[in-house]
Amino acid sequence: MKWENKRFAETVKGAPGAIDFLKKIGFVDDKSNQALTLRTVDEGVLLVAMQMLQKQRRSSVYKSEVGKIEFDTVVQALLGRTPDSSEIIKRKTYSDKVPNLPIEKQGTQTLVRITLGAHTVDRRFRTDNTLNAAINYLGSLSSLIPTKIDNGEWILINTTTFPEQILDLNIDRNKTFYALEMWPSAWLELRAK
């Protein structure tokens, strides 16, 4: 397996523990060919390795991590795409509902950080703004985000607290950041349900 092979780099090289696993089952780092090479084939070792991988793929941890990767891919696609005219109108509708950015260090305000997969956004709000302001802010980035939140496909989690709390938007959406104890700052995370 050549180190510069695109598929190898995308699927194996960056996966935590993958290279160590391959070395443990007999692959060696062949620096002259810039590759991982299996010099001797031990079918017993390969069979046990395959069984271990299959067992791991059925585990809840593996499925959860794959779900996170898939979610991150969708979010990055949403945030990275150039919006068409329809999406521009939808985003503007959300943007118009977002309160003005408070003047820094004037009055009580909260800094809300929202993790969207591998991406994080920050926005300041007055503490008397509601959680709905943050959701509208997300809608100004992509109209699909509040739609998926409203449909229950995606959830907002308050990770500021320990243990973290899933926000019940039927109750919490219209509460102020102050009432939700999300001041002077809050760290929220968007996740697939």
FENSUL-V538064 format. One record per backbone hydrogen bond with DSSP energy under -0.5 kcal/mol. CO is the residue of the C=O (numbers start at 1). NH is the residue of the N-H. E is the energy in kcal/mol with one decimal. If there is no record, write none. Layout:
((CO & NH & E) (CO & NH & E))
This chain:
((1 & 36 & -2.7) (2 & 5 & -1.1) (5 & 9 & -2.7) (6 & 10 & -2.4) (7 & 11 & -2.4) (8 & 12 & -2.4) (8 & 13 & -2.4) (9 & 14 & -0.9) (12 & 15 & -1.4) (15 & 18 & -1.9) (15 & 19 & -0.5) (17 & 21 & -2.3) (18 & 22 & -2.4) (19 & 23 & -2.4) (20 & 24 & -2.1) (21 & 25 & -1.3) (22 & 27 & -2.5) (23 & 26 & -1.2) (26 & 39 & -0.7) (28 & 30 & -0.9) (28 & 37 & -2.7) (29 & 31 & -1.1) (30 & 34 & -0.7) (30 & 35 & -2.0) (34 & 3 & -2.7) (35 & 30 & -3.0) (35 & 37 & -0.5) (37 & 28 & -2.8) (37 & 39 & -0.9) (40 & 42 & -0.6) (41 & 43 & -0.7) (42 & 46 & -2.5) (43 & 47 & -2.4) (44 & 48 & -2.3) (45 & 49 & -2.5) (46 & 50 & -2.5) (47 & 51 & -2.2) (48 & 52 & -2.3) (49 & 53 & -2.4) (50 & 54 & -2.5) (51 & 55 & -2.3) (52 & 56 & -2.3) (53 & 57 & -2.3) (54 & 58 & -1.0) (55 & 58 & -0.6) (56 & 59 & -1.2) (59 & 63 & -2.1) (60 & 64 & -2.4) (61 & 65 & -2.4) (62 & 66 & -2.5) (63 & 67 & -2.3) (64 & 68 & -2.1) (65 & 69 & -2.1) (66 & 70 & -2.6) (67 & 71 & -2.6) (68 & 72 & -2.7) (69 & 73 & -2.2) (70 & 74 & -2.1) (71 & 75 & -2.7) (72 & 76 & -2.7) (73 & 77 & -1.9) (74 & 78 & -2.4) (75 & 79 & -2.7) (76 & 80 & -1.9) (77 & 81 & -1.2) (81 & 83 & -0.6) (84 & 88 & -2.3) (85 & 89 & -1.8) (86 & 90 & -2.1) (87 & 91 & -2.9) (88 & 92 & -2.2) (89 & 93 & -2.0) (90 & 94 & -1.8) (91 & 95 & -3.1) (92 & 96 & -2.5) (93 & 97 & -0.5) (94 & 97 & -1.3) (94 & 98 & -0.6) (95 & 98 & -1.1) (103 & 106 & -1.7) (108 & 127 & -1.6) (110 & 112 & -0.7) (110 & 125 & -2.5) (111 & 113 & -0.6) (111 & 186 & -2.5) (112 & 123 & -1.9) (113 & 115 & -0.5) (113 & 188 & -3.4) (114 & 116 & -0.6) (114 & 121 & -2.4) (115 & 117 & -0.5) (115 & 190 & -2.9) (116 & 119 & -1.9) (119 & 116 & -4.1) (121 & 114 & -2.9) (123 & 112 & -2.8) (125 & 110 & -3.0) (126 & 129 & -1.8) (127 & 178 & -2.1) (129 & 177 & -2.1) (130 & 133 & -1.7) (130 & 134 & -0.7) (131 & 134 & -0.7) (131 & 135 & -1.8) (132 & 136 & -2.6) (133 & 137 & -2.0) (134 & 138 & -2.1) (135 & 139 & -2.1) (136 & 140 & -1.5) (137 & 141 & -0.6) (138 & 141 & -1.2) (138 & 142 & -1.9) (142 & 145 & -1.3) (142 & 146 & -0.6) (143 & 147 & -1.1) (144 & 148 & -2.6) (145 & 149 & -2.1) (146 & 150 & -3.2) (147 & 151 & -2.2) (148 & 153 & -1.6) (148 & 154 & -1.7) (149 & 152 & -1.1) (153 & 193 & -3.2) (155 & 191 & -2.5) (156 & 167 & -2.7) (157 & 159 & -1.0) (157 & 189 & -2.2) (158 & 165 & -2.1) (165 & 158 & -3.4) (167 & 169 & -1.1) (168 & 171 & -1.6) (168 & 172 & -3.8) (169 & 173 & -0.8) (172 & 131 & -0.5) (172 & 175 & -1.7) (173 & 132 & -1.9) (175 & 131 & -1.9) (176 & 180 & -2.0) (177 & 182 & -3.4) (178 & 181 & -1.6) (184 & 111 & -2.2) (186 & 113 & -2.8) (186 & 188 & -0.5) (187 & 159 & -2.1) (187 & 160 & -0.7) (188 & 115 & -2.8) (189 & 157 & -2.4) (189 & 191 & -0.5) (190 & 117 & -0.7) (191 & 155 & -3.1))
